[in-house]
Amino acid sequence: MTENGVDGARPANNIPATVASDGRAPNAPSAERKMCKEFNNALKLQQAARNAAGDSPYQPRPPSLPSKWKARKMPQESVRARRLRSSQESLSDPVGSSTDSLKDVGSPTSEPNVATPEAFRKRGGSLSEFDRSPLSPVAEPRRDLPEHRLRASRLRLSPVHPVSAPLPALQHNFVSAALRAANRIDKDCSDYVARRSAERLLLHRNLSESDAGSDSVSVNSMRSTSSVLSPIKPQEVRNRSFLEGGGLGSGALLGVEELKRYFPDRRLGIYVVTWNMQGEKGLPSNLDDLLLPTDSEFAQDFYIIGVQEGCPDRREWETRLQESLGPHYVMLYAASHGVLHLSAFIRRDLIWFCSEVEHATVTTRIISQIKTKGAVAVAFTFFGTSFLFITSHFTSGDAKVYERILDYNKIVEALALPKGLPDTNPYRSTSSDVTTRFDQVFWFGDFNFRLGHERASVDSIIKRASGDDMDALMEHDQLSKEMKDGSIFKGFQEAGIHFLPTYKFDIGSDVYDTSAKQRTPSYTDRILFRTRYADDIHVLKYSSCSSIKTSDHRPVIGIYHVKLKAGRDTIPLGAGQFDRSLYLEGIKRRISRELKMREAMKNQSSVCAIS
């Protein structure tokens, strides 16, 4: 072949067909070749310094040739690699543009900040490590490089390095102080836990000692720290009747087991109040002294309040009673006859063991439309014990003893009770006396029996009376004499009287009547009781409330413990009915009163602090 032939011929300008080992064409201008050689030497020195400092061994490739050398045709593999990078360009880069991804990937003429696959594998597959290197030519570009070489590199922001100092360790409990103190018991309430533990221990002891016939499951559940309620087995639910009581049925609602569970000693507490209000519209500001005296250790299970010449607004009076008794009690029943009112409150937990409540009224006036004198009565059965409560107002007058006896006889004959309730002992009942048809009877009111003695003599006896010895006054009491003769209140008893006469006072004072009539002080307000079985009623307290002075009568209170017996399946239950609207209104007033008291105390303390 000739010198200029095709096979093995060289080009006319003697340019070699291959690229030199340093990545530059052999016929490149000598100045540019010299510049590339200097840049390579600088990179080697930089790499040596980085190796001495212990940095990454990755060495970036030399910068690419000028743009005129990039115009050479590239292999097909490099084109495919560029397209792949273009399709996977990161959109999160805030500086680089989509055209930067067209830079050669894996070609000998790649930019210094583009890593080869071999270097990528050596670095563990992370492209960001080299970019974050403080000695990277991207982070610190050389000042001696031409301007067109600086533009070829991609600009990147300096990364945020983590804080070298360790973070403070968290506490075991990092909840806020307010939440940590949310369930804390104050020191002044620390005795609450001890008191509750003592009560639970006493309850367990009573159950284990007195309820020998009850199931062990109930006793064990009462010892539980989470609840004092007995668990109920499914079979017990199948067999137990919740709508009727049975004296022989196991687990009956009013039976022996249930009675022992709630009343181990079979004693029920009853609080009785009688008061002639004299028809005054103004009620006492506080009824706590009347219903919750401070000298009583415990509140009672029943509160029975009877008033004569009562407040014209009966609903207001009942609301005030509910407000004073609070959320532990509900009004079981209320009845009235003219100005006579009778209200029965029961402890809320015991309402399920009470039967339906019945009431009846009797007037003792000749004209029946005048309802100032007479009686109103309520009757119900609790477990298996029947109760009758009567409040009455007899004829007034010092010498009208006979008329008062007639009032009594008319009431015991005319009260039509019980109506639907069964008689718990019909063999000892008589049709002419309503008090014989119930197990426990309480009769209270303004009986108007006086002290049959002159006013001056009674005043002198009161002055000579020492302490609570009132025997000298009771020798002249008309009611005591008639009861001894058997003409009135047959079978009834009364506790010993150790308080001053409750009638008649000047309103708002402790001075007896100073009007022109000069009425004799007397024990007109009384509480009597009768029981079918001896010693079933035990008197705890019998006294007057001297702190309430809105009437010319002082209220009289009596606290009693009554023995209970188990019920039977013939007792119609009351199904837990009570006056719900009255309950809600009383609780709202109680809350409002408490808020006002707190506000007054706050204002008073602030005034004291300023002064």
C-alpha positions as CSV (number, residue, x, y, z in Angstrom):
1,M,0.0,0.0,0.0
2,T,1.2,3.6,-0.6
3,E,2.1,6.0,2.2
4,N,-1.3,7.7,1.8
5,G,-3.2,4.5,1.5
6,V,-6.2,3.4,3.4
7,D,-4.8,0.4,5.3
8,G,-2.7,1.6,8.3
9,A,-2.5,5.1,6.9
10,R,-2.1,8.1,9.2
11,P,-3.9,11.3,8.6
12,A,-2.2,14.0,6.6
13,N,-1.6,16.2,9.7
14,N,0.0,13.3,11.5
15,I,-2.6,13.3,14.4
16,P,-2.5,9.9,16.3
17,A,-5.7,7.8,16.4
18,T,-5.6,7.4,20.1
19,V,-5.6,9.6,23.2
20,A,-2.5,9.9,25.4
21,S,-2.4,8.3,28.8
22,D,-2.9,11.6,30.6
23,G,-6.3,12.0,29.0
24,R,-5.2,14.7,26.6
25,A,-4.7,14.4,22.8
26,P,-1.0,14.3,21.8
27,N,-1.5,17.2,19.4
28,A,-3.1,19.5,22.0
29,P,-1.5,22.9,22.3
30,S,1.5,22.9,24.5
31,A,0.2,25.7,26.8
32,E,-2.9,23.8,27.6
33,R,-1.0,20.6,28.1
34,K,1.3,22.4,30.5
35,M,-1.7,23.8,32.4
36,C,-3.3,20.3,32.8
37,K,0.1,19.0,34.0
38,E,0.2,21.7,36.7
39,F,-3.4,21.0,37.8
40,N,-2.6,17.2,38.1
41,N,0.4,18.0,40.2
42,A,-1.7,20.3,42.4
43,L,-4.3,17.5,42.9
44,K,-1.6,15.1,43.8
45,L,-0.3,17.4,46.5
46,Q,-3.8,18.0,47.8
47,Q,-4.5,14.2,48.0
48,A,-1.2,13.7,49.8
49,A,-2.2,16.3,52.4
50,R,-5.6,14.7,52.8
51,N,-4.0,11.3,53.3
52,A,-1.7,12.7,55.9
53,A,-4.7,14.2,57.8
54,G,-6.6,10.8,57.7
55,D,-9.4,11.9,55.3
56,S,-11.1,9.8,52.7
57,P,-8.7,8.2,50.2
58,Y,-11.0,9.1,47.3
59,Q,-9.2,11.0,44.7
60,P,-11.3,12.9,42.1
61,R,-10.5,12.7,38.5
62,P,-8.8,15.7,36.7
63,P,-11.0,18.3,35.2
64,S,-12.3,17.8,31.7
65,L,-10.8,19.3,28.6
66,P,-12.0,22.5,27.1
67,S,-15.4,22.5,25.3
68,K,-13.9,22.0,21.9
69,W,-12.6,18.6,22.9
70,K,-16.1,17.7,24.3
71,A,-17.4,17.9,20.8
72,R,-15.8,14.6,19.9
73,K,-18.3,11.9,19.4
74,M,-18.7,9.7,22.6
75,P,-19.4,6.0,22.7
76,Q,-23.0,4.8,22.9
77,E,-22.5,3.5,26.5
78,S,-21.6,7.0,27.7
79,V,-24.8,8.4,26.1
80,R,-27.0,5.8,27.8
81,A,-25.3,6.6,31.1
82,R,-26.0,10.3,30.6
83,R,-29.7,9.7,29.9
84,L,-30.0,7.5,33.0
85,R,-28.6,10.3,35.1
86,S,-30.9,12.8,33.5
87,S,-34.0,10.7,34.3
88,Q,-32.9,10.3,37.9
89,E,-31.8,13.8,38.7
90,S,-32.6,14.8,42.3
91,L,-35.3,17.4,42.6
92,S,-34.2,18.3,46.1
93,D,-31.0,20.0,45.0
94,P,-31.6,23.8,45.5
95,V,-28.6,24.9,43.4
96,G,-28.0,22.5,40.6
97,S,-30.2,22.6,37.5
98,S,-31.5,19.8,35.3
99,T,-28.9,20.6,32.7
100,D,-26.1,19.7,35.1
101,S,-27.2,16.1,35.0
102,L,-26.1,15.9,31.4
103,K,-22.5,15.9,32.5
104,D,-20.6,12.8,31.5
105,V,-20.9,10.0,34.0
106,G,-18.2,7.4,33.9
107,S,-16.4,9.0,30.9
108,P,-12.7,9.8,31.0
109,T,-13.6,13.5,30.7
110,S,-15.9,13.7,33.7
111,E,-16.0,16.7,36.0
112,P,-14.0,16.5,39.3
113,N,-17.1,16.3,41.4
114,V,-18.5,13.3,39.6
115,A,-17.5,9.9,41.0
116,T,-16.7,6.8,39.0
117,P,-18.4,3.5,39.8
118,E,-15.2,2.1,41.3
119,A,-14.8,5.1,43.6
120,F,-18.5,4.9,44.5
121,R,-18.1,1.3,45.6
122,K,-15.0,2.1,47.6
123,R,-16.8,4.8,49.5
124,G,-19.7,2.5,50.4
125,G,-22.1,3.7,47.9
126,S,-22.6,7.3,49.2
127,L,-22.1,10.2,46.9
128,S,-22.7,12.7,49.7
129,E,-19.6,11.9,51.7
130,F,-17.2,13.3,49.1
131,D,-19.4,16.4,48.6
132,R,-19.4,17.1,52.3
133,S,-15.6,16.7,52.6
134,P,-14.1,20.0,53.7
135,L,-11.1,19.5,51.4
136,S,-13.2,18.8,48.3
137,P,-12.4,21.0,45.3
138,V,-16.1,21.7,45.1
139,A,-16.2,23.1,48.6
140,E,-12.9,25.0,48.2
141,P,-12.3,25.7,44.5
142,R,-8.7,26.7,43.6
143,R,-8.1,30.4,43.0
144,D,-5.5,29.7,40.3
145,L,-7.9,27.8,38.0
146,P,-9.4,29.5,34.9
147,E,-12.9,31.0,35.1
148,H,-14.3,28.6,32.6
149,R,-13.2,25.7,34.8
150,L,-14.8,27.1,37.9
151,R,-18.1,27.3,36.0
152,A,-17.9,23.7,35.1
153,S,-18.3,22.6,38.7
154,R,-21.7,22.3,40.5
155,L,-22.2,24.7,43.3
156,R,-23.2,23.1,46.6
157,L,-24.2,24.5,50.0
158,S,-22.1,23.9,53.0
159,P,-23.6,21.0,55.0
160,V,-24.7,21.4,58.7
161,H,-22.5,19.3,60.9
162,P,-23.9,17.7,64.0
163,V,-23.0,19.1,67.4
164,S,-20.1,17.3,68.8
165,A,-21.2,17.7,72.5
166,P,-23.6,15.0,73.7
167,L,-27.2,15.9,74.4
168,P,-28.3,16.1,78.1
169,A,-29.8,12.9,79.4
170,L,-33.6,12.8,80.0
171,Q,-34.9,12.3,83.5
172,H,-36.7,9.1,84.4
173,N,-39.9,11.1,84.7
174,F,-39.9,14.0,82.3
175,V,-43.6,14.9,82.8
176,S,-44.3,18.4,83.8
177,A,-44.5,19.3,87.4
178,A,-48.3,20.1,87.1
179,L,-49.0,16.6,85.9
180,R,-46.8,15.0,88.5
181,A,-48.8,16.8,91.2
182,A,-52.2,16.2,89.7
183,N,-53.0,13.0,91.8
184,R,-50.9,13.9,94.8
185,I,-52.7,13.8,98.2
186,D,-52.0,16.9,100.3
187,K,-50.7,16.5,103.8
188,D,-53.9,17.8,105.3
189,C,-55.8,15.0,103.5
190,S,-53.3,12.2,104.4
191,D,-55.6,10.9,107.1
192,Y,-58.2,10.1,104.4
193,V,-56.4,7.0,103.3
194,A,-55.9,5.7,106.8
195,R,-59.6,6.4,107.6
196,R,-60.8,4.6,104.5
197,S,-58.6,1.6,105.3
198,A,-59.9,1.5,108.9
199,E,-63.5,1.7,107.6
200,R,-62.9,-1.1,105.1
201,L,-61.2,-3.2,107.8
202,L,-64.2,-2.7,110.1
203,L,-66.6,-3.6,107.4
204,H,-64.7,-6.8,106.6
205,R,-64.7,-7.7,110.3
206,N,-68.4,-7.2,110.6
207,L,-69.1,-9.3,107.6
208,S,-66.9,-12.2,108.7
209,E,-68.2,-12.2,112.2
210,S,-71.9,-11.6,111.8
211,D,-72.6,-13.0,108.3
212,A,-71.7,-16.6,109.0
213,G,-74.4,-17.9,106.6
214,S,-73.3,-15.8,103.6
215,D,-71.3,-17.1,100.7
216,S,-67.5,-16.8,100.9
217,V,-67.3,-15.1,97.5
218,S,-69.1,-12.0,98.9
219,V,-66.8,-11.8,102.0
220,N,-63.7,-12.2,99.8
221,S,-64.9,-9.5,97.5
222,M,-65.5,-7.1,100.4
223,R,-61.8,-7.5,101.3
224,S,-60.8,-6.4,97.8
225,T,-58.9,-3.1,97.5
226,S,-60.7,-2.1,94.3
227,S,-64.3,-2.4,95.4
228,V,-66.6,-3.4,98.2
229,L,-69.3,-4.7,96.0
230,S,-69.8,-8.4,95.8
231,P,-69.3,-10.1,92.5
232,I,-72.3,-11.9,91.1
233,K,-72.0,-15.2,89.3
234,P,-74.0,-15.9,86.2
235,Q,-75.9,-18.8,87.8
236,E,-76.8,-16.5,90.7
237,V,-78.2,-14.0,88.2
238,R,-80.3,-16.8,86.7
239,N,-81.8,-17.9,90.0
240,R,-82.0,-14.5,91.8
241,S,-85.2,-12.5,91.7
242,F,-84.5,-8.7,91.8
243,L,-88.2,-7.7,91.7
244,E,-89.4,-9.4,94.8
245,G,-88.0,-10.3,98.2
246,G,-88.1,-13.8,99.7
247,G,-87.4,-14.8,103.2
248,L,-86.4,-18.3,102.2
249,G,-85.0,-17.8,98.8
250,S,-81.2,-17.8,98.5
251,G,-79.9,-14.3,97.6
252,A,-83.4,-12.7,97.6
253,L,-83.3,-8.9,97.5
254,L,-85.0,-8.5,100.9
255,G,-83.9,-11.8,102.3
256,V,-81.8,-12.8,105.3
257,E,-78.5,-12.8,103.4
258,E,-79.0,-9.3,101.9
259,L,-80.1,-7.9,105.3
260,K,-77.0,-9.3,107.0
261,R,-74.8,-7.9,104.2
262,Y,-76.0,-4.3,104.6
263,F,-77.1,-4.4,108.3
264,P,-74.9,-6.9,110.2
265,D,-76.4,-5.8,113.5
266,R,-79.9,-5.4,112.0
267,R,-80.2,-1.8,113.3
268,L,-81.5,1.1,111.1
269,G,-80.9,4.7,112.1
270,I,-83.9,7.1,112.0
271,Y,-83.8,10.9,112.5
272,V,-87.2,12.5,113.3
273,V,-87.9,16.2,113.4
274,T,-91.1,18.0,114.4
275,W,-91.4,21.8,114.2
276,N,-94.3,24.3,114.3
277,M,-93.0,27.0,111.9
278,Q,-95.8,29.5,112.7
279,G,-96.4,30.0,109.0
280,E,-93.5,32.3,108.6
281,K,-92.4,32.9,105.1
282,G,-88.8,33.5,106.1
283,L,-86.8,30.3,106.5
284,P,-83.7,29.9,108.5
285,S,-80.5,30.7,106.6
286,N,-79.0,27.3,107.5
287,L,-80.7,24.1,108.4
288,D,-77.5,22.2,109.3
289,D,-78.1,22.6,113.0
290,L,-81.5,21.1,112.6
291,L,-80.6,18.1,110.5
292,L,-76.9,17.6,111.1
293,P,-76.0,18.5,114.7
294,T,-72.4,18.6,115.6
295,D,-72.8,16.4,118.7
296,S,-74.0,13.4,116.5
297,E,-71.2,11.0,115.4
298,F,-72.9,9.7,112.3
299,A,-75.7,10.7,110.0
300,Q,-78.7,8.4,110.0
301,D,-80.3,6.2,107.3
302,F,-83.8,7.9,107.3
303,Y,-84.7,11.6,107.9
304,I,-88.4,12.1,108.6
305,I,-89.4,15.8,108.9
306,G,-92.9,16.9,110.0
307,V,-93.9,20.5,110.2
308,Q,-97.1,22.3,111.4
309,E,-98.2,25.7,110.1
310,G,-95.5,25.1,107.5
311,C,-94.0,27.4,105.0
312,P,-96.6,28.5,102.3
313,D,-94.1,27.5,99.6
314,R,-93.9,23.8,100.3
315,R,-91.5,23.2,97.3
316,E,-89.1,25.7,98.6
317,W,-89.1,24.0,102.0
318,E,-88.3,20.6,100.5
319,T,-85.6,22.1,98.3
320,R,-83.9,23.6,101.4
321,L,-84.1,20.2,103.1
322,Q,-82.4,18.5,100.1
323,E,-79.8,21.2,100.0
324,S,-78.8,20.6,103.6
325,L,-78.8,16.8,103.4
326,G,-76.7,16.8,100.2
327,P,-76.1,14.2,97.5
328,H,-76.1,11.2,100.0
329,Y,-79.8,11.4,100.4
330,V,-82.9,11.5,98.2
331,M,-86.5,12.4,99.0
332,L,-88.4,9.1,99.1
333,Y,-91.8,10.7,99.5
334,A,-93.6,13.8,100.6
335,A,-97.2,14.4,101.6
336,S,-99.2,17.4,102.9
337,H,-102.6,18.3,104.4
338,G,-103.1,22.0,104.3
339,V,-100.3,23.5,106.3
340,L,-99.1,20.1,107.6
341,H,-96.1,18.8,105.6
342,L,-94.3,15.4,106.0
343,S,-91.1,14.6,104.1
344,A,-89.2,11.3,104.1
345,F,-85.6,11.3,103.0
346,I,-83.6,8.0,102.7
347,R,-79.9,7.3,102.2
348,R,-79.4,6.9,98.4
349,D,-77.7,3.4,98.7
350,L,-80.8,1.9,100.5
351,I,-83.5,3.0,98.2
352,W,-83.7,-0.5,96.5
353,F,-84.8,-2.2,99.7
354,C,-87.8,0.0,100.3
355,S,-91.4,-0.8,99.2
356,E,-93.9,1.5,97.6
357,V,-94.9,4.4,99.8
358,E,-98.5,5.2,100.7
359,H,-100.0,8.2,102.5
360,A,-103.3,9.2,104.1
361,T,-104.7,12.4,105.7
362,V,-107.3,13.3,108.3
363,T,-108.8,16.6,109.3
364,T,-110.0,17.1,112.8
365,R,-111.9,20.4,112.1
366,I,-115.7,20.3,112.0
367,I,-115.5,21.9,108.5
368,S,-113.3,19.6,106.4
369,Q,-112.2,22.4,104.1
370,I,-110.2,24.0,106.9
371,K,-107.0,22.0,107.0
372,T,-105.1,23.6,109.9
373,K,-105.6,20.8,112.4
374,G,-105.4,17.1,111.6
375,A,-102.8,14.6,110.6
376,V,-100.9,13.3,107.6
377,A,-99.2,9.9,107.5
378,V,-96.9,7.9,105.3
379,A,-96.3,4.2,105.4
380,F,-93.8,1.8,103.7
381,T,-91.9,-1.4,104.4
382,F,-88.1,-1.5,104.6
383,F,-86.8,-5.1,104.1
384,G,-89.4,-6.9,106.2
385,T,-90.2,-4.2,108.7
386,S,-93.3,-2.0,108.2
387,F,-93.1,1.7,109.3
388,L,-95.8,4.3,109.9
389,F,-94.9,8.0,110.4
390,I,-97.6,10.4,111.5
391,T,-97.4,14.2,112.1
392,S,-100.4,16.0,113.5
393,H,-101.6,19.3,115.0
394,F,-104.1,19.0,117.8
395,T,-106.6,21.6,119.2
396,S,-104.9,24.5,121.0
397,G,-105.9,26.0,124.3
398,D,-104.7,25.4,127.9
399,A,-107.8,23.7,129.1
400,K,-108.9,21.8,126.0
401,V,-107.5,18.5,127.0
402,Y,-110.6,16.6,126.1
403,E,-110.7,18.1,122.6
404,R,-107.2,16.9,122.0
405,I,-108.1,13.4,123.0
406,L,-110.9,13.4,120.5
407,D,-108.5,14.5,117.8
408,Y,-106.3,11.5,118.6
409,N,-109.2,9.0,118.5
410,K,-110.4,10.4,115.2
411,I,-107.0,10.1,113.6
412,V,-106.3,6.5,114.7
413,E,-109.7,5.4,113.4
414,A,-109.8,7.4,110.2
415,L,-106.3,6.8,108.8
416,A,-106.8,4.2,106.0
417,L,-103.4,2.5,106.0
418,P,-102.0,0.3,104.7
419,K,-103.7,0.2,101.3
420,G,-101.7,-2.1,99.1
421,L,-98.9,-3.0,101.4
422,P,-99.2,-6.3,103.2
423,D,-99.7,-6.4,107.0
424,T,-96.5,-8.0,108.3
425,N,-98.4,-9.4,111.4
426,P,-102.2,-9.3,110.8
427,Y,-102.9,-11.4,113.9
428,R,-101.9,-8.4,116.1
429,S,-103.8,-5.8,114.1
430,T,-107.1,-4.1,114.9
431,S,-109.4,-2.3,112.5
432,S,-110.0,0.6,114.9
433,D,-106.4,1.6,115.5
434,V,-104.0,2.2,112.6
435,T,-101.0,2.1,114.8
436,T,-101.5,-1.6,115.5
437,R,-101.1,-2.5,111.8
438,F,-97.4,-1.6,111.6
439,D,-94.2,-2.9,113.2
440,Q,-92.7,0.5,114.1
441,V,-94.8,3.7,114.5
442,F,-93.5,7.2,115.1
443,W,-96.1,9.9,116.0
444,F,-94.8,13.5,116.3
445,G,-96.2,17.0,116.0
446,D,-97.6,19.9,118.0
447,F,-99.9,18.1,120.4
448,N,-100.7,21.4,122.2
449,F,-100.6,19.7,125.7
450,R,-99.5,22.3,128.2
451,L,-98.0,22.5,131.7
452,G,-101.0,22.8,134.0
453,H,-99.5,25.4,136.3
454,E,-99.3,29.2,136.7
455,R,-96.9,31.1,134.6
456,A,-95.0,32.5,137.6
457,S,-94.6,29.1,139.2
458,V,-93.3,27.6,135.9
459,D,-90.8,30.5,135.5
460,S,-89.5,29.9,139.0
461,I,-89.1,26.2,138.4
462,I,-87.2,26.9,135.2
463,K,-84.8,29.2,137.1
464,R,-84.3,26.6,139.8
465,A,-83.8,23.7,137.4
466,S,-80.2,22.4,137.5
467,G,-78.7,21.2,134.3
468,D,-81.1,19.0,132.3
469,D,-83.2,17.9,135.2
470,M,-86.8,18.7,134.2
471,D,-88.7,16.3,136.5
472,A,-90.2,19.2,138.4
473,L,-91.8,20.6,135.2
474,M,-92.9,17.2,133.9
475,E,-95.0,16.7,137.1
476,H,-97.4,19.3,135.6
477,D,-97.4,18.0,132.0
478,Q,-100.9,17.2,130.7
479,L,-99.8,14.7,128.1
480,S,-97.8,12.6,130.6
481,K,-100.8,12.4,132.9
482,E,-103.2,11.3,130.1
483,M,-100.8,8.7,128.8
484,K,-100.5,7.2,132.3
485,D,-104.3,7.1,132.5
486,G,-104.4,5.3,129.1
487,S,-106.8,7.8,127.5
488,I,-104.4,8.7,124.7
489,F,-101.5,7.2,122.8
490,K,-102.1,3.7,124.0
491,G,-99.0,1.6,123.7
492,F,-96.7,4.6,122.9
493,Q,-93.5,5.6,124.7
494,E,-91.5,8.7,125.0
495,A,-87.9,9.3,125.8
496,G,-87.0,11.2,128.9
497,I,-87.2,15.0,128.5
498,H,-84.0,16.9,129.5
499,F,-84.5,20.2,127.7
500,L,-86.4,23.4,128.3
501,P,-90.0,23.9,127.2
502,T,-90.2,24.5,123.4
503,Y,-93.3,26.9,123.6
504,K,-93.8,29.8,123.7
505,F,-90.9,32.2,122.8
506,D,-90.6,35.7,121.5
507,I,-89.5,35.3,117.9
508,G,-85.8,35.8,117.5
509,S,-85.0,35.5,121.2
510,D,-84.7,33.0,124.1
511,V,-87.3,34.8,126.2
512,Y,-90.7,33.2,126.8
513,D,-93.9,35.0,125.9
514,T,-93.8,38.7,126.9
515,S,-97.1,39.6,125.2
516,A,-100.3,40.5,127.1
517,K,-101.5,36.8,127.1
518,Q,-98.4,35.7,129.0
519,R,-98.7,32.1,127.8
520,T,-97.2,29.4,130.1
521,P,-94.1,27.7,128.7
522,S,-95.0,24.2,127.7
523,Y,-93.8,21.0,126.0
524,T,-96.2,21.1,123.1
525,D,-93.9,19.6,120.5
526,R,-93.3,15.9,121.1
527,I,-92.1,12.7,119.5
528,L,-93.7,9.4,120.6
529,F,-93.0,5.8,119.3
530,R,-94.6,2.4,119.4
531,T,-93.3,-1.0,118.5
532,R,-94.9,-4.4,118.1
533,Y,-91.9,-6.2,119.7
534,A,-90.3,-5.1,122.9
535,D,-87.0,-3.3,122.8
536,D,-87.0,-2.9,119.0
537,I,-86.5,0.8,119.3
538,H,-83.5,2.3,121.0
539,V,-83.4,6.0,121.8
540,L,-80.0,7.7,121.0
541,K,-81.1,11.4,121.4
542,Y,-84.1,13.4,122.3
543,S,-83.6,17.2,122.4
544,S,-84.6,20.5,121.0
545,C,-82.8,22.8,118.6
546,S,-82.3,26.1,120.4
547,S,-80.3,27.8,117.5
548,I,-83.4,28.1,115.2
549,K,-85.4,31.1,116.4
550,T,-87.6,32.1,113.5
551,S,-90.7,30.7,115.1
552,D,-92.3,30.9,118.6
553,H,-91.7,27.1,118.8
554,R,-88.3,25.4,119.0
555,P,-87.8,22.3,116.8
556,V,-87.6,18.9,118.5
557,I,-85.4,16.2,117.2
558,G,-85.1,12.5,118.0
559,I,-82.6,9.9,116.9
560,Y,-83.5,6.2,117.1
561,H,-82.1,2.8,116.2
562,V,-84.7,0.4,115.0
563,K,-84.4,-3.4,114.7
564,L,-85.0,-4.8,111.2
565,K,-86.2,-8.2,110.0
566,A,-85.9,-9.9,106.6
567,G,-88.6,-9.4,104.0
568,R,-90.8,-11.8,101.9
569,D,-91.9,-12.1,98.3
570,T,-95.3,-10.4,99.0
571,I,-93.7,-6.9,99.4
572,P,-94.2,-4.6,96.4
573,L,-90.9,-2.8,95.8
574,G,-90.7,0.9,95.0
575,A,-88.2,0.3,92.2
576,G,-85.9,3.0,93.4
577,Q,-88.2,5.9,92.7
578,F,-87.5,9.3,94.2
579,D,-88.0,13.0,93.4
580,R,-85.2,13.5,90.9
581,S,-86.0,17.1,90.0
582,L,-85.8,18.1,93.7
583,Y,-82.5,16.2,94.0
584,L,-80.9,18.2,91.1
585,E,-82.2,21.5,92.4
586,G,-80.9,20.9,95.9
587,I,-77.5,19.9,94.7
588,K,-77.3,23.0,92.4
589,R,-78.1,25.2,95.4
590,R,-75.6,23.4,97.5
591,I,-72.8,24.0,94.9
592,S,-73.8,27.7,94.6
593,R,-73.7,28.2,98.3
594,E,-70.3,26.6,98.5
595,L,-68.9,28.9,95.7
596,K,-70.3,32.0,97.5
597,M,-68.7,30.9,100.7
598,R,-65.3,30.5,99.0
599,E,-65.6,33.8,97.3
600,A,-66.5,35.5,100.6
601,M,-63.5,33.9,102.3
602,K,-61.2,35.0,99.5
603,N,-62.4,38.6,99.7
604,Q,-62.1,38.6,103.5
605,S,-58.5,37.2,103.3
606,S,-57.6,39.9,100.7
607,V,-59.0,42.7,102.8
608,C,-57.0,41.4,105.8
609,A,-53.9,41.2,103.7
610,I,-54.3,44.9,102.6
611,S,-55.1,46.1,106.1
